[in-house]
Each structure stands twice: as structure tokens, then as C-alpha cells.
Amino acid sequence: MGLENEKSETSVIMSEDEFTRSFEPFLNTKSSRALPDRDPRDINAHLKISFEDVIAEPNAIHSFDKVWVGSSAGFELIKYLSYRALTTLLAVPLSFVAGLLFALLSCVHIWVLMPGLKSCLLVLPSLQKVWDSLLDTFVAPLSQSAGKCLSTIDMKGIPN
């Protein structure tokens, strides 16, 4: 209703660049040395979510600037603190479960699946020869006889 074009007398404490960044620099008490990249292969690129990826206001309608800044700050802060709390509670037990699961899958793959597959592949050539001879002995003559019997059927004489 025209309010989005009005200029306010107040100013936002954070600049636009500081606003869009994570709140980690504000909440982090560690030294400012560079942290190692924990996702070097960019496996979780789809989880890099910002406020603008979730909430977007079209050009036709806007809330007050203070509401937008406050809700964005609240979103980023809650996302950051919730993730920290959940990983504090769940990271060690879930990594233990994931380690057990991958160990189990590796063990089954190495000691059960691959030896069974290799054994089948060793036996298959001789089984294939037996199977081929059984088909040639029993199934092929029946199929040839059925084919010869059915080849004499004339489909042209059947009325619609």
C-alpha cells in the first residue's frame, strides 16, 4: 500500500553482507583461524539453505523492513543453534550406528556376496552346457513340432 517505498529514520545495525552470512562469526568464541572444509566433495550442497530459499516475498507485497530483518535473523539463529544442539546430542550415537552399519555391510559384501558370486560364475559355464543340452533335448523338439502344427493355420478365412 505504498509503505514499502517510504524511507525510515532508523538504520539496520548489520550491513547487507553481514546479514546474509551465517551467525557463526557472531556466536563463535574460537580464534579467527580458517577452519578446514568438512564437506570437500560438496556432498551436502543441497543443505546450504538461507532464509531467502525458504521465505520469499513477491514484488507486489512486502512486509515492513524490520519484520523482514528480524525474521531472517531469527531464522538463521534458530537454524544455527538447533543444528548445534541436535549434533551435540545425536552426532556421536548416530556415527556409532553408522559405523556399525557400514562395517556390517562391508563384512557381508566381502565374506558372503562376493565369494557366492564368484562361485556361481565359476560353476555357470558347466551349468550352462547342461542347461543347453536339456533345452536341445526336450524343449526344442516340442517347440519345433508346435511351430509346424500351427504354421498350417490360415487366418484369412476367419470372418470379422
DSSP file with accessible surface (Angstrom, degrees, kcal/mol):
  #  RESIDUE AA STRUCTURE BP1 BP2  ACC     N-H-->O    O-->H-N    N-H-->O    O-->H-N    TCO  KAPPA ALPHA  PHI   PSI    X-CA   Y-CA   Z-CA
    1    1 A M              0   0  215      0, 0.0    60,-0.1     0, 0.0     0, 0.0   0.000 360.0 360.0 360.0  27.4    0.0    0.0    0.0
    2    2 A G    >   +     0   0   34      4,-0.0     3,-0.9     1,-0.0     4,-0.4   0.312 360.0 109.2  94.2 -10.1    2.9    2.3   -0.6
    3    3 A L  G >   +     0   0   86      1,-0.2     3,-1.0     2,-0.2    60,-0.0   0.804  68.1  65.7 -70.4 -26.7    4.6    1.7    2.7
    4    4 A E  G 3  S+     0   0   68      1,-0.2    -1,-0.2    58,-0.1    59,-0.0   0.709 100.3  51.6 -71.0 -15.4    7.5   -0.3    1.1
    5    5 A N  G <  S+     0   0  133     -3,-0.9    -1,-0.2     2,-0.1    -2,-0.2   0.584  86.9 102.8 -94.5 -10.8    8.7    2.8   -0.7
    6    6 A E    <   -     0   0  132     -3,-1.0     2,-0.4    -4,-0.4    -4,-0.0  -0.480  69.6-130.5 -74.4 143.0    8.8    5.0    2.4
    7    7 A K        -     0   0  199     -2,-0.2     2,-0.2     2,-0.0    -2,-0.1  -0.769  19.8-143.0 -93.1 138.0   12.2    5.7    3.9
    8    8 A S        -     0   0   80     -2,-0.4    -1,-0.0     2,-0.2     0, 0.0  -0.623  13.9-132.0-100.1 161.3   12.6    5.2    7.6
    9    9 A E  S    S+     0   0  196     -2,-0.2     2,-0.2     2,-0.0    -1,-0.1   0.628  85.0  78.8 -82.3 -16.9   14.7    7.3   10.0
   10   10 A T        -     0   0   76      1,-0.0     2,-0.3     0, 0.0    -2,-0.2  -0.528  67.6-147.0 -93.1 161.5   16.2    4.2   11.6
   11   11 A S        -     0   0  110     -2,-0.2     2,-0.3     0, 0.0    -2,-0.0  -0.928  20.8-109.2-126.6 154.3   19.1    2.2   10.2
   12   12 A V        -     0   0   83     -2,-0.3    54,-0.0     1,-0.1     0, 0.0  -0.602  19.7-139.0 -81.2 139.4   19.8   -1.5   10.4
   13   13 A I  S    S+     0   0  171     -2,-0.3     2,-0.3     2,-0.1    -1,-0.1   0.904  85.8  59.1 -67.0 -39.9   22.8   -2.4   12.6
   14   14 A M  S    S-     0   0   42      1,-0.1    -2,-0.1     2,-0.0     2,-0.1  -0.650  84.0-125.9 -93.1 146.2   24.1   -5.1   10.2
   15   15 A S     >  -     0   0   59     -2,-0.3     4,-2.2     1,-0.1     5,-0.2  -0.323  34.5-100.4 -77.3 171.5   25.1   -4.4    6.7
   16   16 A E  H  > S+     0   0  134      1,-0.2     4,-1.8     2,-0.2     5,-0.2   0.894 123.1  50.7 -62.3 -38.7   23.6   -6.5    3.9
   17   17 A D  H  > S+     0   0  123      1,-0.2     4,-1.1     2,-0.2    -1,-0.2   0.920 112.0  46.1 -66.4 -43.5   26.7   -8.7    3.6
   18   18 A E  H  4 S+     0   0   70      1,-0.2    -1,-0.2     2,-0.2    -2,-0.2   0.860 110.4  55.9 -66.6 -32.8   26.7   -9.4    7.3
   19   19 A F  H  < S+     0   0   10     -4,-2.2    -2,-0.2     1,-0.2    -1,-0.2   0.902 107.9  45.5 -67.5 -41.2   23.0  -10.1    7.3
   20   20 A T  H  < S+     0   0   69     -4,-1.8    -1,-0.2    -5,-0.2    -2,-0.2   0.696  99.4  86.9 -79.8 -17.6   23.1  -12.8    4.7
   21   21 A R  S  < S-     0   0  120     -4,-1.1    55,-0.0    -5,-0.2    -3,-0.0  -0.279  92.3 -86.0 -75.5 168.6   26.1  -14.6    6.2
   22   22 A S        -     0   0   52      1,-0.1     4,-0.2    -2,-0.0    -1,-0.1  -0.286  29.6-124.4 -68.0 158.9   25.8  -17.2    8.9
   23   23 A F  S >> S+     0   0   26      1,-0.2     4,-1.8    53,-0.2     3,-0.6   0.418  87.6 100.9 -83.7   0.8   25.6  -16.1   12.5
   24   24 A E  H 3> S+     0   0   53      1,-0.2     4,-2.5     2,-0.2    -1,-0.2   0.904  75.3  54.7 -57.4 -43.6   28.6  -18.3   13.3
   25   25 A P  H 34 S+     0   0   80      0, 0.0    -1,-0.2     0, 0.0    -2,-0.1   0.874 111.7  46.3 -60.3 -29.3   31.1  -15.4   13.3
   26   26 A F  H <4 S+     0   0  100     -3,-0.6    -2,-0.2    -4,-0.2    -3,-0.1   0.828 121.7  35.2 -79.1 -32.3   29.0  -13.6   15.9
   27   27 A L  H  < S+     0   0   73     -4,-1.8     2,-0.3    -3,-0.1    -1,-0.2   0.628  94.8  99.4 -96.4 -15.3   28.5  -16.6   18.1
   28   28 A N     <  -     0   0   44     -4,-2.5     4,-0.0    -5,-0.2    -4,-0.0  -0.562  44.0-175.8 -80.0 132.6   31.8  -18.3   17.7
   29   29 A T        +     0   0  142     -2,-0.3    -1,-0.1     2,-0.0     3,-0.1   0.395  52.2 105.6-105.3   1.6   34.4  -17.7   20.5
   30   30 A K  S    S-     0   0  113      1,-0.2    -2,-0.0     3,-0.0     0, 0.0  -0.221  84.3 -81.5 -73.0 171.7   37.2  -19.6   18.8
   31   31 A S        -     0   0   72      1,-0.1    -1,-0.2     3,-0.0    -2,-0.0  -0.244  42.5-108.2 -69.9 166.7   40.1  -17.9   17.2
   32   32 A S  S    S+     0   0  130     -3,-0.1    -1,-0.1     2,-0.0     3,-0.1   0.208  72.7 130.8 -87.3  18.6   39.7  -16.5   13.7
   33   33 A R  S    S-     0   0  181      1,-0.1     2,-0.2     0, 0.0    -3,-0.0  -0.350  70.3 -90.7 -69.7 155.3   41.9  -19.1   12.0
   34   34 A A        -     0   0   98      1,-0.1    -1,-0.1    -2,-0.0    -2,-0.0  -0.460  38.7-136.1 -71.1 131.9   40.4  -20.8    9.0
   35   35 A L        -     0   0   84     -2,-0.2    -1,-0.1     1,-0.1     3,-0.0  -0.608  27.4-102.8 -84.5 148.3   38.5  -24.0    9.7
   36   36 A P        -     0   0  100      0, 0.0     2,-0.5     0, 0.0    -1,-0.1  -0.349  40.5 -98.9 -69.3 151.8   39.1  -27.0    7.4
   37   37 A D        -     0   0  117      1,-0.2     0, 0.0     2,-0.0     0, 0.0  -0.593  33.6-169.1 -72.6 117.4   36.4  -27.7    4.8
   38   38 A R  S    S+     0   0  210     -2,-0.5    -1,-0.2     1,-0.2     3,-0.1   0.502  84.2  42.4 -88.2  -4.8   34.3  -30.5    6.3
   39   39 A D    >   +     0   0   32      1,-0.1     3,-1.7     3,-0.0    -1,-0.2  -0.499  65.5 157.7-134.8  65.4   32.5  -31.2    3.0
   40   40 A P  T 3  S+     0   0   93      0, 0.0    -1,-0.1     0, 0.0    -2,-0.1   0.805  77.2  49.0 -66.2 -26.8   35.3  -31.1    0.4
   41   41 A R  T 3  S-     0   0  208     -3,-0.1    -3,-0.0     0, 0.0    -2,-0.0   0.353 108.7-123.8 -92.8   4.9   33.3  -33.1   -2.1
   42   42 A D    X   +     0   0   82     -3,-1.7     3,-1.0     1,-0.1     4,-0.1   0.875  54.8 155.6  56.0  44.8   30.2  -30.9   -1.7
   43   43 A I  T 3  S+     0   0  116      1,-0.3     3,-0.4     2,-0.1    -1,-0.1   0.867  72.0  42.6 -67.7 -36.9   28.0  -33.9   -0.8
   44   44 A N  T >   +     0   0   74      1,-0.2     3,-1.6     2,-0.1    -1,-0.3  -0.135  69.9 128.1-106.4  39.8   25.6  -31.8    1.2
   45   45 A A  G X   +     0   0   43     -3,-1.0     3,-1.4     1,-0.3    -1,-0.2   0.826  69.2  63.3 -63.6 -29.1   25.3  -28.9   -1.2
   46   46 A H  G 3  S+     0   0  139     -3,-0.4    -1,-0.3     1,-0.3    -2,-0.1   0.625  95.2  61.2 -71.9 -11.0   21.5  -29.2   -1.2
   47   47 A L  G <   +     0   0  104     -3,-1.6     2,-1.9     1,-0.1    -1,-0.3   0.408  69.7 106.3 -95.7   2.6   21.5  -28.4    2.6
   48   48 A K    <   +     0   0  139     -3,-1.4     2,-0.5    -4,-0.2    -1,-0.1  -0.593  53.5 167.7 -81.6  83.8   23.0  -24.9    2.1
   49   49 A I        -     0   0   66     -2,-1.9     2,-0.2     3,-0.0    -2,-0.0  -0.856  17.3-172.1-108.0 131.3   19.7  -23.1    2.9
   50   50 A S    >>  -     0   0   35     -2,-0.5     3,-1.0     1,-0.1     4,-0.7  -0.660  41.9 -99.5-111.3 173.3   19.4  -19.5    3.5
   51   51 A F  H >> S+     0   0    6      1,-0.3     4,-3.0    -2,-0.2     3,-1.2   0.895 122.1  56.9 -59.6 -39.4   16.3  -17.5    4.6
   52   52 A E  H 34 S+     0   0   74      1,-0.3    -1,-0.3     2,-0.2    -3,-0.0   0.710  99.6  60.1 -69.7 -19.3   15.6  -16.4    1.1
   53   53 A D  H <4 S+     0   0  111     -3,-1.0    -1,-0.3     1,-0.1    -2,-0.2   0.731 117.8  29.8 -76.2 -21.8   15.5  -20.0   -0.1
   54   54 A V  H << S+     0   0   83     -3,-1.2     2,-0.5    -4,-0.7    -2,-0.2   0.820 125.1  37.2-103.4 -46.4   12.6  -20.7    2.3
   55   55 A I     <  +     0   0   76     -4,-3.0     2,-0.4    -5,-0.2    -1,-0.3  -0.940  64.8 167.3-114.5 127.6   10.7  -17.3    2.7
   56   56 A A        -     0   0   83     -2,-0.5    -4,-0.0    -3,-0.1    -3,-0.0  -0.993  20.7-153.6-142.2 132.9   10.3  -15.0   -0.3
   57   57 A E        -     0   0   63     -2,-0.4     5,-0.1     6,-0.0    -2,-0.0  -0.907  22.7-127.7-104.3 129.9    8.1  -12.0   -0.7
   58   58 A P    >   -     0   0   79      0, 0.0     3,-1.1     0, 0.0    -1,-0.0  -0.258  26.5-107.5 -69.6 165.3    7.0  -11.1   -4.2
   59   59 A N  T 3  S+     0   0  149      1,-0.2     3,-0.1     3,-0.0    -2,-0.0   0.783 114.9  65.1 -64.9 -24.6    7.5   -7.6   -5.5
   60   60 A A  T 3  S+     0   0   93      1,-0.2     2,-0.4     0, 0.0    -1,-0.2   0.780 112.0  26.0 -71.6 -25.1    3.8   -6.9   -5.3
   61   61 A I    <   +     0   0  115     -3,-1.1     2,-0.3   -60,-0.1    -1,-0.2  -0.996  65.3 174.6-145.1 133.5    3.7   -7.2   -1.5
   62   62 A H        -     0   0   75     -2,-0.4     2,-0.1    -3,-0.1   -58,-0.1  -0.984  23.4-132.9-134.5 148.2    6.3   -6.7    1.2
   63   63 A S        -     0   0   37     -2,-0.3    -6,-0.0     1,-0.2     2,-0.0  -0.333  53.5 -67.6 -83.7 178.0    6.3   -6.7    5.0
   64   64 A F     >  -     0   0  133      1,-0.1     4,-2.3    -2,-0.1     3,-0.2  -0.349  45.1-119.5 -64.6 149.3    8.0   -4.0    7.0
   65   65 A D  H  > S+     0   0  109      1,-0.2     4,-2.8     2,-0.2     5,-0.2   0.879 113.8  53.7 -59.3 -39.2   11.7   -4.0    6.7
   66   66 A K  H  > S+     0   0  143      1,-0.2     4,-2.6     2,-0.2    -1,-0.2   0.882 108.0  50.4 -65.5 -36.2   12.2   -4.5   10.4
   67   67 A V  H  > S+     0   0   78      2,-0.2     4,-2.8    -3,-0.2     5,-0.3   0.931 111.8  48.1 -65.4 -43.5    9.9   -7.6   10.2
   68   68 A W  H  X S+     0   0   56     -4,-2.3     4,-2.2     2,-0.2    -2,-0.2   0.949 114.9  44.3 -63.4 -46.4   11.9   -9.0    7.3
   69   69 A V  H  X S+     0   0   34     -4,-2.8     4,-2.6     2,-0.2     5,-0.2   0.934 115.9  47.7 -65.4 -43.7   15.3   -8.4    9.1
   70   70 A G  H  X S+     0   0   44     -4,-2.6     4,-2.7    -5,-0.2    -2,-0.2   0.923 113.2  46.6 -66.2 -42.6   14.1   -9.7   12.4
   71   71 A S  H  X S+     0   0   50     -4,-2.8     4,-2.6    -5,-0.2    -1,-0.2   0.896 113.2  49.7 -68.7 -35.9   12.5  -12.9   10.9
   72   72 A S  H  X S+     0   0    2     -4,-2.2     4,-2.5    -5,-0.3     5,-0.2   0.930 112.4  47.2 -66.3 -43.3   15.6  -13.5    8.9
   73   73 A A  H  X S+     0   0   24     -4,-2.6     4,-2.5    -5,-0.2     5,-0.2   0.923 113.4  48.8 -64.1 -42.5   17.8  -13.1   11.9
   74   74 A G  H  X S+     0   0   31     -4,-2.7     4,-2.8    -5,-0.2     5,-0.3   0.921 111.0  50.5 -63.0 -42.7   15.6  -15.4   14.0
   75   75 A F  H  X S+     0   0   60     -4,-2.6     4,-2.6     2,-0.2     5,-0.2   0.951 113.7  43.7 -58.3 -52.1   15.6  -18.0   11.2
   76   76 A E  H  X S+     0   0   12     -4,-2.5     4,-2.4     2,-0.2    -2,-0.2   0.911 115.9  48.1 -63.6 -40.9   19.3  -18.0   10.9
   77   77 A L  H  X S+     0   0   60     -4,-2.5     4,-3.0    -5,-0.2     5,-0.3   0.948 114.2  44.5 -66.9 -46.8   19.9  -18.0   14.7
   78   78 A I  H  X S+     0   0  102     -4,-2.8     4,-2.8    -5,-0.2     5,-0.3   0.908 113.7  51.2 -65.3 -40.7   17.4  -20.8   15.4
   79   79 A K  H  X S+     0   0   81     -4,-2.6     4,-2.1    -5,-0.3    -1,-0.2   0.946 114.4  44.1 -60.6 -45.6   18.8  -22.9   12.5
   80   80 A Y  H  X S+     0   0   27     -4,-2.4     4,-2.2    -5,-0.2    -2,-0.2   0.951 117.9  42.2 -65.4 -50.0   22.3  -22.5   13.8
   81   81 A L  H  X S+     0   0   84     -4,-3.0     4,-2.6     1,-0.2    -2,-0.2   0.896 114.6  50.8 -68.4 -38.9   21.5  -23.1   17.4
   82   82 A S  H  X S+     0   0   56     -4,-2.8     4,-2.9    -5,-0.3     5,-0.2   0.915 110.3  49.5 -65.0 -42.5   19.2  -26.0   16.7
   83   83 A Y  H  X S+     0   0  156     -4,-2.1     4,-2.6    -5,-0.3     5,-0.3   0.936 112.0  48.7 -62.0 -43.4   21.8  -27.7   14.5
   84   84 A R  H  X S+     0   0   95     -4,-2.2     4,-2.0    -5,-0.2    -2,-0.2   0.924 113.8  46.2 -62.5 -42.9   24.4  -27.3   17.2
   85   85 A A  H  X S+     0   0   54     -4,-2.6     4,-2.0     2,-0.2    -2,-0.2   0.938 113.9  47.5 -66.9 -45.4   22.1  -28.7   19.9
   86   86 A L  H  X S+     0   0   98     -4,-2.9     4,-2.9     1,-0.2     5,-0.3   0.903 113.2  47.7 -64.2 -41.6   21.0  -31.7   17.8
   87   87 A T  H  X S+     0   0   41     -4,-2.6     4,-2.0    -5,-0.2     5,-0.4   0.869 108.7  55.5 -68.8 -31.7   24.5  -32.6   16.7
   88   88 A T  H  < S+     0   0  112     -4,-2.0     4,-0.3    -5,-0.3    -1,-0.2   0.922 117.9  34.7 -63.5 -40.4   25.7  -32.3   20.3
   89   89 A L  H  < S+     0   0  124     -4,-2.0    -2,-0.2    -5,-0.1    -1,-0.2   0.862 132.4  24.7 -80.8 -37.6   23.1  -34.8   21.3
   90   90 A L  H  X S+     0   0   84     -4,-2.9     4,-2.5    -5,-0.2     5,-0.3   0.636  95.8  83.6-109.2 -17.2   23.0  -37.1   18.3
   91   91 A A  H  X S+     0   0   49     -4,-2.0     4,-2.3    -5,-0.3     5,-0.2   0.930  95.6  42.9 -61.8 -48.6   26.3  -37.0   16.4
   92   92 A V  H  > S+     0   0  111     -5,-0.4     4,-2.1    -4,-0.3    -1,-0.2   0.960 117.7  43.8 -67.6 -49.1   28.2  -39.5   18.5
   93   93 A P  H  > S+     0   0   69      0, 0.0     4,-2.3     0, 0.0    -1,-0.2   0.934 116.8  47.1 -62.4 -41.2   25.5  -42.1   18.8
   94   94 A L  H  X S+     0   0  104     -4,-2.5     4,-2.8     1,-0.2    -2,-0.2   0.870 110.5  51.6 -69.5 -34.1   24.5  -41.9   15.2
   95   95 A S  H  X S+     0   0   73     -4,-2.3     4,-2.5    -5,-0.3    -1,-0.2   0.884 109.3  52.0 -68.1 -33.4   28.1  -42.1   14.0
   96   96 A F  H  X S+     0   0  139     -4,-2.1     4,-2.3    -5,-0.2    -2,-0.2   0.948 112.3  45.0 -63.9 -45.9   28.5  -45.2   16.1
   97   97 A V  H  X S+     0   0   86     -4,-2.3     4,-2.7     2,-0.2    -2,-0.2   0.920 113.4  50.0 -64.5 -43.2   25.3  -46.7   14.5
   98   98 A A  H  X S+     0   0   39     -4,-2.8     4,-2.8     2,-0.2     5,-0.3   0.910 109.8  51.4 -64.0 -39.1   26.5  -45.7   11.0
   99   99 A G  H  X S+     0   0   42     -4,-2.5     4,-2.3     1,-0.2    -2,-0.2   0.923 111.5  46.9 -62.5 -43.3   29.9  -47.2   11.7
  100  100 A L  H  X S+     0   0  104     -4,-2.3     4,-2.7     2,-0.2    -2,-0.2   0.920 112.6  50.1 -63.2 -43.3   28.3  -50.5   12.7
  101  101 A L  H  X S+     0   0   91     -4,-2.7     4,-2.8     2,-0.2     5,-0.2   0.941 112.8  45.1 -61.8 -47.1   26.0  -50.5    9.7
  102  102 A F  H  X S+     0   0  133     -4,-2.8     4,-2.4     1,-0.2    -1,-0.2   0.873 112.9  51.7 -67.4 -34.4   28.9  -49.9    7.2
  103  103 A A  H  X S+     0   0   59     -4,-2.3     4,-2.6    -5,-0.3    -1,-0.2   0.931 111.6  47.3 -65.1 -42.7   31.0  -52.5    9.0
  104  104 A L  H  X S+     0   0  109     -4,-2.7     4,-2.7     2,-0.2     5,-0.2   0.937 113.4  47.6 -63.1 -46.8   28.2  -55.0    8.7
  105  105 A L  H  X S+     0   0   96     -4,-2.8     4,-2.4     1,-0.2    -1,-0.2   0.904 113.1  48.7 -62.3 -40.9   27.6  -54.2    5.0
  106  106 A S  H  X S+     0   0   62     -4,-2.4     4,-3.0    -5,-0.2     5,-0.3   0.925 111.8  49.1 -64.6 -43.7   31.3  -54.4    4.3
  107  107 A C  H  X S+     0   0   66     -4,-2.6     4,-2.9     2,-0.2     5,-0.4   0.936 113.0  46.3 -62.6 -46.0   31.6  -57.7    6.0
  108  108 A V  H  X>S+     0   0   58     -4,-2.7     5,-2.4     1,-0.2     4,-1.9   0.922 115.2  47.5 -64.2 -40.7   28.6  -59.2    4.3
  109  109 A H  I  <>S+     0   0   94     -4,-2.4     5,-2.2    -5,-0.2    -2,-0.2   0.935 118.9  38.8 -65.8 -44.9   29.8  -57.9    0.9
  110  110 A I  I  <5S+     0   0   96     -4,-3.0    -2,-0.2    -5,-0.2    -3,-0.2   0.906 128.3  29.1 -74.3 -42.0   33.4  -59.2    1.4
  111  111 A W  I  <5S+     0   0  191     -4,-2.9    -3,-0.2    -5,-0.3    -2,-0.2   0.617 133.4  20.2-100.5 -13.9   32.7  -62.5    3.0
  112  112 A V  I  X5S+     0   0   91     -4,-1.9     4,-1.8    -5,-0.4    -3,-0.2   0.729 122.0  39.6-118.4 -59.5   29.3  -63.6    1.7
  113  113 A L  I  ><S+     0   0  102     -5,-2.4     4,-2.8     2,-0.2     5,-0.2   0.942 116.4  45.0 -65.8 -51.3   28.2  -61.9   -1.5
  114  114 A M  H  ><S+     0   0   64     -5,-2.2     4,-2.9    -6,-0.3     5,-0.2   0.926 114.5  47.0 -66.0 -44.5   31.5  -61.8   -3.4
  115  115 A P  H  > S+     0   0   56      0, 0.0     4,-2.4     0, 0.0    -1,-0.2   0.925 114.8  48.5 -61.8 -38.6   32.5  -65.4   -2.7
  116  116 A G  H  X S+     0   0   35     -4,-1.8     4,-2.4     2,-0.2    -2,-0.2   0.925 113.3  46.7 -64.6 -42.9   29.0  -66.6   -3.6
  117  117 A L  H  X S+     0   0   92     -4,-2.8     4,-2.5     2,-0.2    -1,-0.2   0.932 113.1  48.4 -65.0 -44.3   29.0  -64.6   -6.8
  118  118 A K  H  X S+     0   0  120     -4,-2.9     4,-1.8     1,-0.2    -1,-0.2   0.895 111.1  51.5 -63.7 -38.6   32.5  -65.8   -7.8
  119  119 A S  H  X S+     0   0   67     -4,-2.4     4,-2.0    -5,-0.2    -1,-0.2   0.922 110.5  48.4 -64.1 -43.3   31.4  -69.4   -7.0
  120  120 A C  H  X S+     0   0   73     -4,-2.4     4,-2.3     1,-0.2    -2,-0.2   0.909 110.3  51.4 -62.3 -42.5   28.4  -69.1   -9.2
  121  121 A L  H  < S+     0   0   92     -4,-2.5    -1,-0.2     1,-0.2    -2,-0.2   0.824 110.0  50.1 -66.2 -29.6   30.5  -67.6  -12.0
  122  122 A L  H  < S+     0   0  143     -4,-1.8     4,-0.4    -5,-0.2    -1,-0.2   0.867 117.3  39.5 -72.4 -36.4   32.9  -70.5  -11.8
  123  123 A V  H  X S+     0   0   69     -4,-2.0     4,-2.2     1,-0.2     3,-0.4   0.751  97.4  81.2 -85.3 -23.8   30.1  -73.1  -11.9
  124  124 A L  H  X S+     0   0   86     -4,-2.3     4,-3.0     1,-0.2     5,-0.2   0.846  83.9  57.1 -58.0 -42.0   28.0  -71.3  -14.5
  125  125 A P  H  > S+     0   0   72      0, 0.0     4,-1.7     0, 0.0    -1,-0.2   0.940 112.5  41.8 -58.9 -41.7   29.8  -72.4  -17.7
  126  126 A S  H  > S+     0   0   68     -3,-0.4     4,-1.9    -4,-0.4    -2,-0.2   0.903 116.0  49.4 -71.5 -38.0   29.4  -76.1  -16.9
  127  127 A L  H  X S+     0   0   95     -4,-2.2     4,-2.9     1,-0.2    -1,-0.2   0.872 107.6  55.9 -65.5 -34.0   25.7  -75.5  -15.8
  128  128 A Q  H  X S+     0   0  121     -4,-3.0     4,-2.8    -5,-0.2    -1,-0.2   0.906 106.0  50.0 -65.3 -39.2   25.1  -73.6  -19.0
  129  129 A K  H  X S+     0   0  155     -4,-1.7     4,-2.2    -5,-0.2    -1,-0.2   0.926 112.7  46.7 -65.3 -42.4   26.3  -76.6  -21.0
  130  130 A V  H  X S+     0   0   82     -4,-1.9     4,-2.3     2,-0.2    -2,-0.2   0.933 113.9  48.3 -63.8 -44.9   23.9  -78.9  -19.1
  131  131 A W  H  X S+     0   0  155     -4,-2.9     4,-2.5     1,-0.2    -2,-0.2   0.920 111.0  50.4 -62.3 -44.8   21.1  -76.4  -19.4
  132  132 A D  H  X S+     0   0   69     -4,-2.8     4,-2.7     1,-0.2    -1,-0.2   0.909 110.7  48.8 -60.4 -42.2   21.7  -76.0  -23.2
  133  133 A S  H  X S+     0   0   58     -4,-2.2     4,-2.0     2,-0.2    -1,-0.2   0.899 110.9  50.7 -67.6 -36.5   21.7  -79.8  -23.7
  134  134 A L  H  X>S+     0   0   79     -4,-2.3     4,-2.6     2,-0.2     5,-0.7   0.918 112.5  46.4 -64.8 -43.3   18.4  -80.2  -21.7
  135  135 A L  I  X>S+     0   0   57     -4,-2.5     5,-2.9     1,-0.2     4,-0.6   0.920 113.5  48.7 -63.3 -44.2   16.8  -77.5  -23.8
  136  136 A D  I  <5S+     0   0  113     -4,-2.7    -1,-0.2    -5,-0.2    -2,-0.2   0.841 116.3  44.4 -64.7 -31.6   18.0  -79.0  -27.0
  137  137 A T  I  <5S+     0   0   85     -4,-2.0    -2,-0.2    -5,-0.2    -1,-0.2   0.908 131.6  10.9 -80.4 -44.2   16.8  -82.5  -25.9
  138  138 A F  I  X5S+     0   0  131     -4,-2.6     4,-1.0    -5,-0.2    -3,-0.2   0.846 128.8  37.5-106.3 -47.3   13.4  -81.7  -24.6
  139  139 A V  I  X<S+     0   0   71     -5,-0.7     4,-2.6    -4,-0.6     5,-0.2   0.912 108.7  57.7 -81.7 -42.0   12.1  -78.2  -25.3
  140  140 A A  H  ><S+     0   0   30     -5,-2.9     4,-2.6     1,-0.2     5,-0.2   0.923 106.9  47.7 -60.3 -46.3   13.5  -77.6  -28.9
  141  141 A P  H  > S+     0   0   55      0, 0.0     4,-2.4     0, 0.0    -1,-0.2   0.918 113.5  48.9 -62.6 -38.4   11.7  -80.7  -30.4
  142  142 A L  H  X S+     0   0  126     -4,-1.0     4,-2.5     2,-0.2    -2,-0.2   0.917 112.5  47.8 -64.5 -41.9    8.4  -79.7  -28.8
  143  143 A S  H  X S+     0   0   72     -4,-2.6     4,-2.4     2,-0.2    -1,-0.2   0.905 112.1  49.3 -65.6 -41.2    8.7  -76.1  -29.9
  144  144 A Q  H  X S+     0   0  128     -4,-2.6     4,-2.4    -5,-0.2    -2,-0.2   0.919 112.2  48.2 -64.8 -42.8    9.5  -77.2  -33.5
  145  145 A S  H  X S+     0   0   70     -4,-2.4     4,-2.4    -5,-0.2    -2,-0.2   0.930 112.6  47.9 -63.2 -45.4    6.6  -79.6  -33.6
  146  146 A A  H  X S+     0   0   48     -4,-2.5     4,-2.5     1,-0.2    -1,-0.2   0.906 111.4  51.9 -62.6 -39.3    4.2  -77.0  -32.2
  147  147 A G  H  X S+     0   0   40     -4,-2.4     4,-1.2    -5,-0.2    -1,-0.2   0.904 110.4  47.2 -63.4 -42.2    5.5  -74.5  -34.8
  148  148 A K  H  < S+     0   0  155     -4,-2.4     4,-0.5     2,-0.2    -1,-0.2   0.900 113.8  48.2 -67.5 -39.9    5.0  -76.9  -37.7
  149  149 A C  H >< S+     0   0   88     -4,-2.4     3,-0.7     1,-0.2    -2,-0.2   0.916 115.8  43.1 -64.8 -42.7    1.5  -77.7  -36.5
  150  150 A L  H >< S+     0   0  114     -4,-2.5     3,-1.1     1,-0.2    -1,-0.2   0.657  98.4  73.9 -80.9 -14.7    0.5  -74.1  -36.0
  151  151 A S  T 3< S+     0   0   90     -4,-1.2    -1,-0.2     1,-0.2    -2,-0.2   0.707  88.9  61.4 -72.9 -17.3    2.1  -72.9  -39.3
  152  152 A T  T <  S+     0   0  112     -3,-0.7     2,-0.3    -4,-0.5    -1,-0.2   0.522  76.8 110.6 -85.8  -3.7   -0.7  -74.5  -41.3
  153  153 A I    <   -     0   0   99     -3,-1.1     2,-0.6    -4,-0.1    -3,-0.0  -0.558  59.4-149.3 -74.2 129.8   -3.4  -72.3  -39.7
  154  154 A D        -     0   0  104     -2,-0.3     3,-0.4     1,-0.1     4,-0.1  -0.896  14.6-174.0-104.9 118.0   -4.8  -69.9  -42.2
  155  155 A M  S >  S+     0   0  135     -2,-0.6     3,-0.8     1,-0.2    -1,-0.1   0.576  73.4  76.0 -86.4  -8.9   -6.0  -66.6  -40.7
  156  156 A K  T 3  S+     0   0  188      1,-0.2    -1,-0.2     3,-0.0    -2,-0.0   0.811  87.2  59.3 -74.7 -28.3   -7.5  -65.2  -43.9
  157  157 A G  T 3  S+     0   0   63     -3,-0.4    -1,-0.2     2,-0.1    -2,-0.1   0.527  79.1 102.9 -82.1  -2.3  -10.6  -67.4  -43.8
  158  158 A I    <   -     0   0  102     -3,-0.8     2,-0.1    -4,-0.1    -3,-0.0  -0.668  69.9-132.8 -85.9 124.0  -11.9  -66.1  -40.5
  159  159 A P              0   0  118      0, 0.0    -2,-0.1     0, 0.0    -1,-0.0  -0.408 360.0 360.0 -73.3 154.6  -14.8  -63.6  -40.8
  160  160 A N              0   0  212     -2,-0.1    -2,-0.0     0, 0.0     0, 0.0   0.011 360.0 360.0 -72.9 360.0  -14.8  -60.4  -38.8
